[in-house]
Structure formats: C-alpha cells, structure tokens
Amino acid sequence: MLQVNFIRDNKEQVLAGLQTRNYKGEQLAIVDKVLALDDQRKSTQTKLDSILAANNKISKEIGGLYKQGKREEAEVLKAQVESQKGKVKELEEEMRQVKAQLTDALLDIPNVPHPNVPPGNTDEDNEVFQDWGNDLPDMGEGAQPHWELGKKYNLFDFELGVKIAGAGFPLFRGKGARLQRGLINFFLDEAHKAGYEEFMPPLLVNEDSARATGQLPDKEGQMYHATKDNLYLIPTAEVPVTNVCRDVILNEKDFPIKMTGHTPCFRREAGSYGKEVKGLNRVHQFEKVEIVQIVHPEKSYEALQEMLNHVEGLLQQLELPYRILTLCGGDLGFTSALTYDFEVYSAAQKRWLEVSSVSNFETYQSNRLKVRFKGGDKKTQLAHTLNGSALALPRIIAALLENNQTAEGIRLPKAIQSYVGMEIIS
C-alpha cells in the first residue's frame, strides 16, 4: 500500500505509474479521491482536536472555580462541556468513516512501477532481459509431452487426482513422488547454502496476513477460503513467511533478513483450454520453495540481483534452457515495483514455461505489514521486501521429463541424482 504522503508529494509519478499499468480516465481518479479523503481526514481531525483542547482547558477552569466556591460559574462551564459531547461523538464517527474510506481507496492503488518496467498490455509485451544464448534443444517429432511420460513411467496420475479432489490436483506416486521430494530438498539445501533461514509455516492464514502481503483484496477470487473459520489456503509460502515480520520494528543491523520455506500452494485460478493448461502446466495445488528477503531500502535492488543469480544458478544446475523476462506494466503484479520471470524451454511442447517470478515490492508490502526499522538517525522507516520462487515444481518437472527423455528412460541432471536416488527414471 502506498503512503498518502508519498502520493501527495509524488502525484505525477504515481499517475505516470498507473498509466504504465494501463490505467485510464476514471481509473486515474482514484489518486484525487485519496488526496480528497486525506484532506477531509485532516480537517475533521483539526475540528476534533480543537474541541477536545477547548474542553480540556474549560475542565481545568471548572476545577479552579469549584475550589474558589464559585459553583454557579463552574456549573455553567460544565454544561458547556457537556453540550460538546454530542459534537465530539459526531466527529469521531466521521473520522472513523473517513479513515475506513481512505484505507479502502489506498488498497485500490497498485504499486508504482520501477522505471525499468516496459510499457505493454499483456504477457506478449514482456521484454527479454536475458536469454539462453544457445540453440534450443530439439527432441525431434517423436518427443513425448510430460503427461504422456508420466503415464509411461507411472510418475503421476491425473485421473486419480480428479477422483480424489478434482481437476487440477495431480497425484504423484512412486518415482514421481521421489523426484518431487528430491527437488524440494535440493532447492532447500541450495537456499540454506545461500544464507536463507528455513521455515515450515502454516498452510492457512488469517485475513490480516493475506491483506498484509497484498493477496487481499486483489486476489481474493484466486484463493481457497475456509469460510467457517475465515482462513485462507496459501497461494505461496510468501504469505506466511513474510508475515513473520509483520508489526515488528527491526534493527538496521538485522538486515538482510533472508527466509525460505517449502509449502504446497493452492490457487483457484482458471486458464484457457488446450496445451496451455494440460498436464502440469497449470494446476490448483503444487509444491514450491520460496525465498524472501527483507532489506534496507538502499540495498533492495542489490538483493533483487542476488535473488536472480540464485534462481539462475538452480536452473543451470538442472541443465534447463531458460530465459529471464522483465514484466511489462500490463502484466506486472499489483504489489510489485519490478518483476522478472524465469521461463524454461520445453523441447517436447516447443514452448516456454514460467517457473519463477522474482519481485521487489519496495515499501508497498512493508507499509501494509508495518515492517519497520530504526536507522542510524534513530528514525523509524519502512523496510523493503522481496520474494521469488526458487523454484515452483510442476513446470520444472515437466521440462525435466520432456528435455531428458531417451530410449532408455529419463536421464536426470547430475545435481539431483543423489537427492532422487537414481540416475535414470525407467
């Protein structure tokens, strides 16, 4: 959530940022609405403070008059104070309503995009930040997609997943389950080597936690909601892990705070039909290892580059062709200032598959989270938050199977052979 003072002091920058996100006409009016509500809040607060100050002064006079035996004069002033109580309650209620309206309006304004965010409307307008640089693998016409390979080697079962839960809930079994478990341990071990503290967080979060990281109200329709308890199944470990620092004042010497966690992720998102969503390309439940950093504002873009290097290193060890995209304004997440997507190339499907997003939220999340720190000048300021997938498993598994298929079976990259306990899936 943007700070009102930032919007007021940088109105043109905020409007330009919204235009980068393709906001137009009436959508841009939200900025003036916020400023008008803030003006109303200030005006109401001034009136309320004035009455309370006057009442406080009169109350002191009343006490003095009683001590002097001037009871009648004291009673007159007392009646005057009593007459103001209704006005105080009226202003307090107005203040409550204005603050609520202001908060709701602020929640409707997305983060201001970083200058490096390119213009564009859809994912087709994202720009290649870094590419593989080599010839992409060609498996030939006989290459099988992962859903066929999974059936061939009995790695996962989509039909059983439908029987047990529904479409989009694959059931991993046998060597497929071992492959997934091995990848999870590999990713966690690499995060540990990079200095990330591991967490095993709850898989459900309350409304405050979901709102703090920006899932509510923006992505409410994509989240599974346990209505009786008003809890939400997490769409990513980012939500509970980042909330570890909610409402905390940190010390500057604590930075960088680096956290990681593996969790199942639950998303109700619907997609198009066909190969775009077939097999593991898009599912409602999947495993993911997430990395999160909370850092000093001056260091956040260094941290972003460090996280990009970390994810890139994982893909290199997995020997998967990849590219990095800078998301355009129209594809940029609501809370993000700058996001890079990693995609791996699927040789069997002959298409790129997104496997990671790495984002810098600057102060947008930390303002909602109230993640603050005291700097050298002892002033309290907001930290910067970042997160990234390191990595999401479904499309990684899809690419590993498709790109490494041979007549003998699926040859696994050396980096994960000891984790999976085999060199080849046959």
C-alpha positions, 0 to 999 in steps of 0.5 A, spaced: 500 500 500 502 506 498 503 512 503 498 518 502 504 522 503 508 519 498 502 520 493 501 527 495 508 529 494 509 524 488 502 525 484 505 525 477 509 519 478 504 515 481 499 517 475 505 516 470 505 509 474 498 507 473 498 509 466 504 504 465 499 499 468 494 501 463 490 505 467 485 510 464 480 516 465 476 514 471 481 509 473 486 515 474 481 518 479 482 514 484 489 518 486 484 525 487 479 521 491 485 519 496 488 526 496 480 528 497 479 523 503 486 525 506 484 532 506 477 531 509 481 526 514 485 532 516 480 537 517 475 533 521 481 531 525 483 539 526 475 540 528 476 534 533 482 536 536 480 543 537 474 541 541 477 536 545 483 542 547 477 547 548 474 542 553 480 540 556 482 547 558 474 549 560 475 542 565 481 545 568 477 552 569 471 548 572 476 545 577 479 552 579 472 555 580 469 549 584 475 550 589 474 558 589 466 556 591 464 559 585 459 553 583 454 557 579 460 559 574 463 552 574 456 549 573 455 553 567 462 551 564 460 544 565 454 544 561 458 547 556 462 541 556 457 537 556 453 540 550 460 538 546 459 531 547 454 530 542 459 534 537 465 530 539 461 523 538 459 526 531 466 527 529 469 521 531 464 517 527 466 521 521 473 520 522 472 513 523 468 513 516 473 517 513 479 513 515 475 506 513 474 510 506 481 512 505 484 505 507 479 502 502 481 507 496 489 506 498 488 498 497 485 500 490 492 503 488 497 498 485 504 499 486 508 504 482 512 501 477 520 501 477 522 505 471 525 499 468 518 496 467 516 496 459 510 499 457 505 493 454 498 490 455 499 483 456 504 477 457 506 478 449 509 485 451 514 482 456 521 484 454 527 479 454 532 481 459 536 475 458 536 469 454 539 462 453 544 464 448 544 457 445 540 453 440 534 450 443 534 443 444 530 439 439 527 432 441 525 431 434 517 429 432 517 423 436 518 427 443 513 425 448 509 431 452 510 430 460 503 427 461 504 422 456 511 420 460 508 420 466 503 415 464 509 411 461 513 411 467 507 411 472 510 418 475 503 421 476 496 420 475 491 425 473 485 421 473 486 419 480 487 426 482 480 428 479 477 422 483 480 424 489 479 432 489 478 434 482 481 437 476 487 440 477 490 436 483 495 431 480 497 425 484 504 423 484 506 416 486 512 412 486 518 415 482 514 421 481 513 422 488 521 421 489 523 426 484 518 431 487 521 430 494 528 430 491 527 437 488 524 440 494 530 438 498 535 440 493 532 447 492 532 447 500 539 445 501 541 450 495 537 456 499 540 454 506 547 454 502 545 461 500 544 464 507 536 463 507 533 461 514 528 455 513 521 455 515 515 450 515 509 455 516 502 454 516 498 452 510 492 457 512 492 464 514 488 469 517 485 475 513 490 480 516 496 476 513 493 475 506 491 483 506 498 484 509 502 481 503 497 484 498 493 477 496 487 481 499 483 484 496 486 483 489 486 476 489 481 474 493 477 470 487 484 466 486 484 463 493 481 457 497 477 460 503 475 456 509 469 460 510 467 457 517 473 459 520 475 465 515 482 462 513 485 462 507 489 456 503 496 459 501 497 461 494 505 461 496 509 460 502 510 468 501 504 469 505 506 466 511 513 467 511 513 474 510 508 475 515 513 473 520 515 480 520 509 483 520 508 489 526 515 488 528 520 494 528 527 491 526 534 493 527 538 496 521 543 491 523 538 485 522 538 486 515 538 482 510 533 478 513 533 472 508 527 466 509 525 460 505 520 455 506 517 449 502 509 449 502 504 446 497 500 452 494 493 452 492 490 457 487 483 457 484 485 460 478 482 458 471 486 458 464 484 457 457 483 450 454 488 446 450 496 445 451 496 451 455 493 448 461 494 440 460 498 436 464 502 440 469 502 446 466 497 449 470 494 446 476 490 448 483 495 445 488 503 444 487 509 444 491 514 450 491 520 453 495 520 460 496 525 465 498 524 472 501 528 477 503 527 483 507 532 489 506 534 496 507 531 500 502 538 502 499 540 495 498 533 492 495 535 492 488 542 489 490 538 483 493 533 483 487 540 481 483 542 476 488 535 473 488 536 472 480 543 469 480 540 464 485 534 462 481 539 462 475 544 458 478 538 452 480 536 452 473 543 451 470 544 446 475 538 442 472 541 443 465 534 447 463 534 452 457 531 458 460 530 465 459 529 471 464 523 476 462 522 483 465 514 484 466 511 489 462 506 494 466 500 490 463 502 484 466 506 486 472 503 484 479 499 489 483 504 489 489 510 489 485 515 495 483 519 490 478 518 483 476 522 478 472 520 471 470 524 465 469 521 461 463 524 454 461 524 451 454 520 445 453 523 441 447 517 436 447 511 442 447 516 447 443 514 452 448 516 456 454 514 455 461 514 460 467 517 457 473 519 463 477 517 470 478 522 474 482 519 481 485 521 487 489 515 490 492 519 496 495 515 499 501 508 497 498 508 490 502 512 493 508 507 499 509 501 494 509 505 489 514 508 495 518 515 492 517 519 497 520 526 499 522 530 504 526 536 507 522 542 510 524 538 517 525 534 513 530 528 514 525 523 509 524 522 507 516 519 502 512 523 496 510 523 493 503 521 486 501 522 481 496 520 474 494 521 469 488 520 462 487 526 458 487 523 454 484 515 452 483 515 444 481 510 442 476 513 446 470 520 444 472 518 437 472 515 437 466 521 440 462 525 435 466 521 429 463 520 432 456 528 435 455 531 428 458 527 423 455 531 417 451 530 410 449 532 408 455 528 412 460 529 419 463 536 421 464 536 426 470 541 432 471 547 430 475 545 435 481 539 431 483 541 424 482 543 423 489 537 427 492 532 422 487 536 416 488 537 414 481 540 416 475 535 414 470 527 414 471 525 407 467 
